[in-house]
Amino acid sequence: MTTAHPRGRALGRGLHTLISPGPEPATDEPTMDLTTGAAPGVEEHADAAAEAACRLADSAHATGWSATAVEDAVDAIDYLVEALSTLDPRAARILADVPTTTAALLKHLEHTQREEPPAPPPSGSGRRARRRLGPGWQGTQV
C-alpha cells in the first residue's frame, strides 16, 4: 500500500510511513519467500480487506461507532494478525502482542460504557458466528 495507490491516499499515508523495519538481524529461522505467487485467493482477499479497512477509516469518527462495529473491527484485526503470524516465526513474535492490545481496547470500552447500558440489538438481527483461522484454535467464538 503506497500513497500512489488510492488506499494510501484514503488513509492519508502509505504503509511505508507506518513501518520502518530497519536492518534484519541474522537468524537461522526459516522465512516465507514472498517473491513467489500467493495461494489461490490470498491476494484478492487481502486486497478486499485493505479496501474495506480504508472505507471504514474514511467513514468512522468518534461518535459513529457502535459496540457491534467495534467488535467487528477488532475481530478483523485479530483475524488478520492470526493470518500474518503464519508468515514465519519472527512475524508471529512481532505480532504476538496485538491480540492482548485489542482485548485491552474492548475491556477499556466496556468500562467506559458501564454508566450507559447498550441498547439491545433490533429483533432478528442476530450476529453471525465467526470461524477462527488457522490450526490450533480450541473453542468456538460467536
C-alpha positions, 0 to 999 in steps of 0.5 A: 500500500503506497500513497500512489495507490488510492488506499494510501491516499484514503488513509492519508499515508502509505504503509511505508510511513507506518513501518520502518523495519530497519536492518534484519538481524541474522537468524537461522529461522526459516522465512516465507519467500514472498517473491513467489505467487500467493495461494489461490485467493490470498491476494484478492482477499487481502486486497478486499480487506485493505479496501474495506479497512480504508472505507471504514477509516474514511467513514468512522469518527468518534461518535459513529461507532457502535459496540457491534462495529467495534467488535467487528473491527477488532475481530478483523484485526485479530483475524488478520494478525492470526493470518500474518503470524503464519508468515514465519516465526519472527512475524508471529513474535512481532505480532504476538502482542496485538491480540492482548492490545485489542482485548485491552481496547474492548475491556477499556470500552466496556468500562467506559460504557458501564454508566450507559447500558447498550441498547439491545440489538433490533429483533432478528438481527442476530450476529453471525458466528465467526470461524477462527483461522488457522490450526490450533484454535480450541473453542468456538467464538460467536 
